[in-house]
Amino acid sequence: MIDVEDVLSIAASWHGAGEQVAIATVTETWGSSPRPAGSRMAVTTSGKMAGSVSGGCIEGAVAETAQQVMASGVPKLLSFGVTNERAWEVGLACGGKVQVFVEPLI
């Protein structure tokens, strides 16, 4: 697993090469969660990804939001959990809840 510092270094490298980049950070977890608070994932407009915010079960939805955030420049706070229909759709069936903050790297 890539640690937080590596994700930020990779994101900085992509950004330095001219890519638009968004950073997703797990801000809070409740109950069973695959990744702890502070876990990060970087996403580029060309579709590159590094790191993880969930061990795979919500990465697709987060990456989709990252594309929107890079286009608009407006950060978003996402919530996934057993009561969130979108979470079941993307596979967060571990019984926990997680919040992920997605922001553009400027």
C-alpha positions as a Markdown table, in Angstrom:
| # | Residue | x | y | z |
|---|---|---|---|---|
| 1 | Met | 0.0 | 0.0 | 0.0 |
| 2 | Ile | 1.3 | 3.5 | -0.9 |
| 3 | Asp | 1.6 | 5.6 | 2.2 |
| 4 | Val | 0.2 | 9.2 | 2.5 |
| 5 | Glu | 3.6 | 10.9 | 1.9 |
| 6 | Asp | 4.1 | 8.8 | -1.3 |
| 7 | Val | 0.6 | 9.7 | -2.6 |
| 8 | Leu | 1.3 | 13.4 | -2.0 |
| 9 | Ser | 4.8 | 13.1 | -3.7 |
| 10 | Ile | 3.2 | 11.3 | -6.7 |
| 11 | Ala | 0.5 | 13.9 | -6.9 |
| 12 | Ala | 3.0 | 16.7 | -6.8 |
| 13 | Ser | 5.0 | 15.0 | -9.6 |
| 14 | Trp | 1.9 | 14.7 | -11.8 |
| 15 | His | 1.0 | 18.3 | -11.1 |
| 16 | Gly | 4.5 | 19.4 | -11.9 |
| 17 | Ala | 4.3 | 17.6 | -15.2 |
| 18 | Gly | 1.2 | 19.6 | -16.1 |
| 19 | Glu | -1.6 | 17.3 | -15.1 |
| 20 | Gln | -4.6 | 18.5 | -13.2 |
| 21 | Val | -4.8 | 16.6 | -9.9 |
| 22 | Ala | -7.4 | 16.1 | -7.1 |
| 23 | Ile | -6.6 | 14.7 | -3.7 |
| 24 | Ala | -9.2 | 12.7 | -1.8 |
| 25 | Thr | -8.7 | 12.3 | 2.0 |
| 26 | Val | -10.6 | 10.1 | 4.4 |
| 27 | Thr | -11.7 | 12.7 | 7.1 |
| 28 | Glu | -13.8 | 10.5 | 9.4 |
| 29 | Thr | -14.8 | 6.8 | 9.8 |
| 30 | Trp | -17.4 | 5.1 | 12.0 |
| 31 | Gly | -17.6 | 1.4 | 12.7 |
| 32 | Ser | -15.9 | -1.0 | 10.3 |
| 33 | Ser | -13.9 | 0.9 | 7.7 |
| 34 | Pro | -11.2 | -0.5 | 5.3 |
| 35 | Arg | -9.0 | 2.6 | 5.5 |
| 36 | Pro | -8.3 | 4.9 | 8.5 |
| 37 | Ala | -8.8 | 8.7 | 8.6 |
| 38 | Gly | -5.9 | 10.4 | 6.9 |
| 39 | Ser | -5.8 | 7.9 | 4.0 |
| 40 | Arg | -5.4 | 9.6 | 0.7 |
| 41 | Met | -5.9 | 9.0 | -3.0 |
| 42 | Ala | -4.7 | 11.2 | -5.9 |
| 43 | Val | -6.5 | 11.3 | -9.2 |
| 44 | Thr | -5.6 | 13.1 | -12.5 |
| 45 | Thr | -7.9 | 14.2 | -15.3 |
| 46 | Ser | -6.2 | 11.6 | -17.5 |
| 47 | Gly | -7.3 | 8.8 | -15.1 |
| 48 | Lys | -4.1 | 8.1 | -13.2 |
| 49 | Met | -4.7 | 7.1 | -9.6 |
| 50 | Ala | -2.4 | 6.5 | -6.6 |
| 51 | Gly | -3.3 | 5.5 | -3.0 |
| 52 | Ser | -6.6 | 4.3 | -1.6 |
| 53 | Val | -9.5 | 5.7 | 0.5 |
| 54 | Ser | -11.3 | 2.4 | 0.9 |
| 55 | Gly | -9.4 | -0.6 | -0.3 |
| 56 | Gly | -11.4 | -0.5 | -3.6 |
| 57 | Cys | -15.0 | -0.4 | -2.6 |
| 58 | Ile | -15.7 | 3.4 | -3.2 |
| 59 | Glu | -12.7 | 4.4 | -5.3 |
| 60 | Gly | -14.8 | 4.6 | -8.5 |
| 61 | Ala | -17.2 | 7.0 | -7.0 |
| 62 | Val | -14.4 | 9.1 | -5.5 |
| 63 | Ala | -12.5 | 9.2 | -8.8 |
| 64 | Glu | -15.7 | 10.3 | -10.6 |
| 65 | Thr | -16.2 | 13.1 | -8.0 |
| 66 | Ala | -12.5 | 14.0 | -8.4 |
| 67 | Gln | -13.1 | 14.6 | -12.1 |
| 68 | Gln | -16.0 | 17.0 | -11.3 |
| 69 | Val | -13.9 | 18.8 | -8.6 |
| 70 | Met | -11.0 | 19.3 | -11.1 |
| 71 | Ala | -13.4 | 20.7 | -13.7 |
| 72 | Ser | -15.2 | 23.0 | -11.3 |
| 73 | Gly | -12.5 | 23.9 | -8.8 |
| 74 | Val | -15.0 | 23.4 | -6.0 |
| 75 | Pro | -14.1 | 20.8 | -3.2 |
| 76 | Lys | -16.7 | 18.3 | -2.1 |
| 77 | Leu | -17.3 | 16.2 | 1.1 |
| 78 | Leu | -18.6 | 12.7 | 0.3 |
| 79 | Ser | -20.3 | 10.4 | 2.8 |
| 80 | Phe | -20.7 | 6.7 | 2.3 |
| 81 | Gly | -22.2 | 4.1 | 4.6 |
| 82 | Val | -24.8 | 1.4 | 5.1 |
| 83 | Thr | -27.6 | 3.9 | 4.9 |
| 84 | Asn | -26.3 | 5.5 | 1.8 |
| 85 | Glu | -27.8 | 3.9 | -1.4 |
| 86 | Arg | -24.8 | 5.0 | -3.4 |
| 87 | Ala | -22.5 | 3.2 | -1.0 |
| 88 | Trp | -24.3 | -0.1 | -1.6 |
| 89 | Glu | -24.2 | 0.6 | -5.3 |
| 90 | Val | -20.3 | 1.0 | -5.1 |
| 91 | Gly | -19.9 | -1.9 | -2.7 |
| 92 | Leu | -19.4 | -0.5 | 0.8 |
| 93 | Ala | -21.0 | -3.4 | 2.5 |
| 94 | Cys | -18.5 | -3.6 | 5.5 |
| 95 | Gly | -21.0 | -2.1 | 7.9 |
| 96 | Gly | -19.1 | 1.1 | 8.4 |
| 97 | Lys | -19.3 | 4.7 | 7.3 |
| 98 | Val | -16.7 | 7.0 | 5.8 |
| 99 | Gln | -16.4 | 10.6 | 4.9 |
| 100 | Val | -14.0 | 11.6 | 2.1 |
| 101 | Phe | -13.0 | 15.2 | 1.3 |
| 102 | Val | -12.1 | 15.7 | -2.4 |
| 103 | Glu | -10.2 | 18.9 | -3.4 |
| 104 | Pro | -8.2 | 20.1 | -6.4 |
| 105 | Leu | -4.5 | 20.4 | -6.1 |
| 106 | Ile | -3.6 | 23.9 | -6.9 |
